[in-house]
Amino acid sequence: MKANPWRYPKPSLPLAALTAALLVGCATGPAYKRPDTPVPAQFRAQIEPSDANSLADLPWWSVFEDKALQDLEVHALANNYDLKIAVSRIEQARQQVLQVKSEALPQVNYQVTGGGQKIFAPQPNGGDSTITYGTIAGLFSAAWEFDFWHRIQHATEAAEANVLAQEDVRRGVILTLVSDLAADYFRLIELDRELAIAEESTRIYKRTLDLFTDRFRAGRDNELPVQRTQAAYDASNAATASLKQQIGQLENAISILAGDYPHDIPRGRLLTEQATPQTPVGLTTDVMRRRPDILQAEQSMIQANAEIGVAVANFYPRVGLSALFGGQGAGFAGSFNAFTIAGIVGNAAGPIFDGGQLKAAYHERQAFWDETVAQYKKTVLGAFRETSDALIAQQNLVAQRQHEEVQIQALQRSVDLALLRYDSGRSSYLEVLEAEQQLFPAQDALAQTQRDQLLAVVSLYKALGGGWKLAPEQWSQPG
C-alpha cells in the first residue's frame, strides 16, 4: 500500500513557470499525517471498564515500594551504560540538526596563499644574474543557497524528528531499565525463598537419614529406607548448590545492569512481604501517547515523510548567490604591485540527466515511509499484546496461587498425619518421607507463583508506558 501518494516531479520546467516559482517559492513534499490506526475500546482480558486512571500514571517508586529495590533503581539510573549511550545519541542527533540548519545560512570561507622564488638566469656574456620575486594573495568567498524548494527545511524536519525519536529511545531505555531491574530483583528474592526451602528440606532429610541409619544398624529396619532417604538428601543438597549458583549469577547480572562490577545485592522485603498494587489499565487510546516505542515509531514516520520532501526538492535547481572579495600582490626587482578583485553573482544548478538516480532515490524514500508506517502499526499491536499478556497472567495467577496454598495446607497436614502414624507404629517412615517429598516442591511452586504475580505487575507497568508523566531527570528522584 502506498500510504504517501506523492508522485515525483518532472525535472524540467518551462522558463516562465520557473521564474514565477523563484519569485514566490514553491512548497515541495507531502504534509505529514498520522496514518489511521483504530484500536479496540478495551484490552483483551480487561475486567474493569475503561476509565482515565492507569497504573502507568504512577511513578515507579509508587509501584515498587521495597526500599532496597528503590535504592538499586536510583543507582542504576545514574550509572547504567545503556542509558549513557542513549543520552550521547541524543546529543549527536542535536548536533546533526545544527549541521543541517547551517546549510540555510551564508557559508563564508577564506583562503590565503604566499610564496617566493629565486631564479638564476644565464647572461649572454657568460655570467649569471639572480631574479627574486614573491607573491601573496588573500580571498574571501561567500555562498548562500535560497531554500525555494524547502530542501533544507525538510532536511531540518527530518533531523529534528530524529532528535525526538532519540528522546523517546531514552525514555524507553529508562522504562526498560526500571522494569528489568525490578523483575530481576523479584526473581532474586524468589530464589532466596527457594533456597530457604531447599535448606530446610536438607535439614529434615538429614535428620531422617540419621534416624533410618540408626534403625538399620540396630537391626530394627532394612536398608531400603536408608538408601531412599540418602537419595532425597543428596538431591536436596544438589538443589541447594544449583540455587546458590543461580543467585550468584543473577546478582552479577543485576550488578552489571546497575553499572557496577559484580557484587552482592542487598535485599529488602521478603518475597511473602511484597505488596501488589492496584493495576487499572486506563483508556486504550492513551497507550498511543504513553508508550515510548510507539512515540519513537511515529517520529520515524515524521522523519521518513520529511525525507520524501528532500527527495522531491532534489529534482529542482538549487538557487543562490555567490560573492568573493580578495587581492593579490607581487614583488619583483624591488617593486611591489597589487590588485583587488570583487564580485557577486546569482546562480542556479540543477539536474538534466542523471540516469534515473533522483527518481530511484525518491522511490526509495517513499518505500522507507511505507516501512515506518508498517513498523508503527506493528508496534501498536505489540503494545496491546503485551498488555493483554500481563492481564491474562494476573487473572490466572490469582486462582493458581489460591489452589497452591490449599494444596500446601493439605500436604502439610499429610506430613503431620504421617508422623502421627509413624509414632504410633502404624506406618513406616517411608510414608513420612513420601509426604515430605511432595510438600517441598509444592512450596517451590507457590514461591514461583508469588514471583510471577509480581512480574505480571512489572510487565503491565512497562506495557502501559509507566511513568510517562515523569521528565527524564525526575526518574532518579523518588518522591
N, C-alpha and C positions, 0 to 999 in steps of 0.2 A: 504494500500500500504506500502510495506517495503522499505522506502527510503534509508535505510542503509543495504547493502547486506551481512554484516559480519556474519559468522557462528561461533558458539562457538567452541573452540578447544577441542581436546581430552585431558583429564587430565594426561595421561601417555605418556611418550616419551621414545624411545629406548635410552639406555645409551650413545651410540656414538653420536646420534643427540643432546642429552642434553649437552654432553661435548663440541661439536662444538659450540652450541649456547652460552655456557658460555664463550667461547673464543672470539667470535666476537659480541656477543649481538644479540638481536632479536627485531625488531620493531613490536609492537602489537597495535591493534586498528586501526580504519579507519581514513584516512586523511579527514579533513573537506572540504566539497564542498557545496557552497550555492545552494540550490535547484532552479531549473529553474522556474522563476516566470515572465512570459511575462506580459507586461502592454500595454494598448492601447496608441496610438500616441497622443490622445487628451483627455482631461476631458470632460465628458458629460456636455452640456450647455456652453462649451467654445466657445466664439465668435471669438476672435482674434487667428490667427495661432500661434502655439507654437514657442517660442524663449527662449533664455537663461535668459532673465530678469524675475524676480519674486518678488512679494511682500514680500516673505519670506527672501529675501536678506537684507531687511531694518531692522535696529534696531527698537525696539518697540517705542522709543520716536519720530521716524520719521513718524510713523503711527498714534499714539495718541498724538496730539500736544497740548492738553489742559494742561496748566501749573499746575493746581490743581491736575489733574489726574496723571501727571508725578511725582509730589511730593508724592502723595499717593502710586504710584508704587514703588518708591525708598524706602519709609518707609517699605512697605510690604516685599520687597526683603531682607531687613535687619532683619525683625522681625517675619516673618511667621513661624509657628511651623512645618508645613508640610515640609517646606524646611530644617529646622534644623534637623528634623528626617531623611530626605534623606541624608544630609551630614554625620550624625552619622552612617548611614548604609554603606556609602562608606568606612568610617574608619574601621568599623567592617570587611567588605569584604577584605580590605587591610591586616588587621592583620591575617585573615584566610589564605591568600596567604603565609604569612611568616610562619605560623604554618605548612602548607603543605610542603613548601620548606625545612623546618628544618629536615624533615624526610630523606633527601638525605645527611645529614651531620652526622659525628660521634656523637653518643649520649654518653656522659661521665657522670658517676654518682659516688658518694662516699657513704660510709657507715662507721660509727664509733660506736663501742659499748664498754662499760666498766662496770664492776661490781665487787662486792666483797662479800664474805660470811664468816661467823664465825660459826664453828661447835663445839658443846660441845660433846665430846666423853667420855663415862664412861670407867674407868680403872679397871683392874682385882682386884686391892687392895681396890676398893670401892671409889676411888677419881674420879675427873673429870679433863680432860685436854681440852684446847681450841685450835682449829686449825683454823687459819685465812689465807685466800688466796684471791687473786684478779686477774682479767683478764682485758685486754684491747686489742682491735682489730681494725684495720683500713683496708679499702678495696676501691680501685679504680677500676671501671669497665667501659668498652667501648664497644659499638656495632655499626657496620657500615653496612648498607644494600646497596648492589650493585644493582643499578636500571637497571638490564639487560632487563627486560620486559617493562620498561618505565611506570611502575605503578605510581611512584611518579611524573614523568614528566606529565603524563596525568592528574593526580590529580591537579597538579600545573596549567596546562592549564585551567582546569575547574574553579579553584578558581580565576584565572586572568580574565576569561570571566565574572565571577560574578562581579568582580570589575568594569569592563567596563559597564556591564549591570546596575549596581547601579549608575554609572556616567550618563548613559542615563536616568535613572529614575529621577535623579536630574534635568537634562535638561528638562525633561517632566514636572516635578513639577514647574520649573521656568516658562516655557511657559504657562502652565495651570494657574498659579497664575496671571501672567500678563494679560492673556486673560480674566479670570473670573473677575478680578478686574475692567478691562475696561468695560466689559459687565454690571456688577452691577452698575458702575458709570453712564453709559448711561441710564440704567433703572431708576436710581435715578433722573437724570435731566429731564427725560421724565415724571416721576411722579410729579416733580416740575411744569412742564408745565401743566399737567392735573389739578393740584391743583390751579394754577392761573386761568385756565378756569372755574373751579368749583366755585372759589371765585367771579369771575366776574359774572357768571350766578346767584349766590346767591344775589349779589347786584341788579342785574336787576330784578330778581323775587321779591325781597323785595320792590323795587320801584313800580313795577306793582301791588303787593298786596296792598300796601298803597293806590294807586290810585283807585283800584276797591273797596276797603273797604270804602273809602270816597264817591264814587259814590253810593254805596249801602245804606249807612247811609243817604245820601241826597235824597234817593228815585229815583235816576236817572237810576238805573240798578238793575237787580235781583241778587240773591245770588250765582248763578252758577259760574260766573267768579271769585268770591272771593274764593270759595272752590277749583276750579281748579288751581288757582294761588297759593293758600296755599299749595296744594299738590306738585306743582312744586318747591316751595320754600323749603319745608321740604325735598324733595328728594335731592335737591342741597346741603342742609346742611348735610344730611346723607352721600352724596358722598364726601364732604369735610372732614368729620371726618374719613371716611374709607381711604381716600388718606393720611391723616396725620398719620394714623396707619401704612400703608404700608411704608411710607417714614421712619418713626422711626425704624421699624423692619429691613428695608433694610440697614439703616445706621448702625444698630447693626451688621448685617451680614458682612458689609464691614469692620467694626472695627475689628472684630474677624479675618477676612481674613488678615488684616494688622498686626495681632499680638497684638492688643490693647483691653482694656476693652471698652464696648460700649460708643460711644461719637458722637457728631455732626460731620458731614463730610463737609469740605469746598468745595464749588463749584467754578468752573472757568467759562468757556463759557456756555451760554445758549444752549438749545437743538438746536434752529434755527441757532446758530452761529458755530456749529461744522463743521469742514471741512471733506470731504470724499476724501481720497487719490486715486490715480490711483491704480488699482489692477491687474497687469499682473500676470499670474499664473506660467509661466516658463514651462520647459520641464517636462513631466510626469515621466520620469526616475529619475529626480532629487529628487522626493519625497522620493525615497528609501534611499537616503543619508542625507536627511534633517530631517525627522520625528524622534523624539527621541524614540517613541514607536516602530517604525519599527527597529531602530538600537538596541533597547533593546531586541526585539524578536529575532534578529539574534544572539546576544550574548548568548541568552538562547539556541539556536541551537548549537553554538560552545561548550557551557558548556556540553550539553547533549552528543554531539559527543565524547568529551574528557572522559566523564564518562563511555562510552562504552569501551574505551581503558582501563580504570581502571578495569572494569569487566572482560575483556579478560585477563589482566595481572594476575588477581587473580587465574586463572587456573594453573599458573606456580609456581614453587617453589620460595621462597624468599631466596636469596643467600647473605651471608655477612660474616663479621669477628667479632669475639668476643675476647676481651682481658681483663685480670684482673691483678692487682698488689696489694698486701697487706701484712699485717703481723699481728701476734698475739703474745701477751706476757702474761705470768702468773707468779705471785709471790706466793711463798709458803715457809713458815718457814724461812723467812729471805732471801730467794734466789729468783732470777728472771730469767726466761728463755724466750727466744723469738725466733720466726722463721718467715720467709717470704715466700710468695707464688707468683708466676707469671706465666702467660700462655697466649697463643694466639692460637685461633682455627678458622678454617673456618667452616661454617655451611650452611645447606640448609634445608628448611622445606616447604613442600607443601601438597596439599590435595590428598588423595587416595579415600576416600569415604565420601561424606557429605550429602547423601540423596537427591541430586539434588538442594542443596541450591545455589551453584555457577551458575548453569545453569539457575535457576529461576531469580537470580539477573541480569544475563546478558540479558535475555529476557525482564526483567522489564526496564532496562536502554534503550534497543532498542525501546520499546514501548514509553518510555518518549521522545526519539528522534522523533518518529513519531508525538507525540503530539506537540512538539515545531515547527515542520515543518508546521503542520496544523495551529497552532496559528500564525506563521509568515505570512502565506498566508492570513489568516483571517484579520490580522492587516493591510496588504496592501490593501485588499478590503475595509476595513473600512475607510482608508485614502482617497481613491478615492470617496467613497460615501460622506464623509464629505465635500470634496472639491466641488463636484458636487452640493450638497445641498446648499452650500453658493453661488455658481454661479447662480443657479436657483432663489434663493431668491433675489440676486442683480438685475437680469434682470426683474423680475416681480414686484419688489417693485418700480422700476423707473416708470413704467406705472401706478401702483396703486397710487403712490404719485401724479402724474400729474392729474389723474382723481379726486382725493380727493381735490386737490387745486382748480380745476374748480368747483367742487361741492360746496365748501365753498364760492367761489365767488358768485355762484348763490343763495345760501342760505342767504348770507349777503344782496344781492340785494333784495331778497324776504322780509327780515325783514324791509329794508328801505321802500319798496313799501307798506308793511302792515301798517307801521307807517304813511305814507302819506295818505293812505286811511282812517285810523282811525282819523287823524287830520282833514280831510275834511268831516268826518261824514258819509263816505260811507261804513264803516265796523265796527264791534265791535272789542274790544281789544283782543278777543279770537283768531282772525286771527293773531294778532301780537304775542300772546303767542305761538301759534302753530308753527309759523316760528322760534321763538327763541328756542323752544324745539327741532327742527330739526337741528339748527345751532350748538349748543354746543356739542352734541355727535359727529357730523362730525369733529369738531375741535379736539376732543379727538382722533378720529380715525386717523387724519393726524399726530398728535403728535406720536402716536404709530407706524405709518409707518416710520416717520423720525427716531425714535429709532431703528426700525428693520433694516433700512438701515445701521446704524452704527454697529449693532450687526452682520450683514452679513459680514462686513469688518473684525470684530474681529474673526468670525468663519473661514473666509477664511485664515486669517493670521495664526491662530492656525492649521488649516487643512494642510497647506502647510509646516508646521515646521518653522514658522517665527523666525527670529533672530538666525538662525543656525550658522552663522559666528561668533557670539559672544562667547567668553570664559565665563565660569560661573561668574568670578569676574567682567566682563565688563557689565553685565546686570544692575547692580545698579549704573552705572557711565554714565548717559546720556551725550552725546556729545553736 
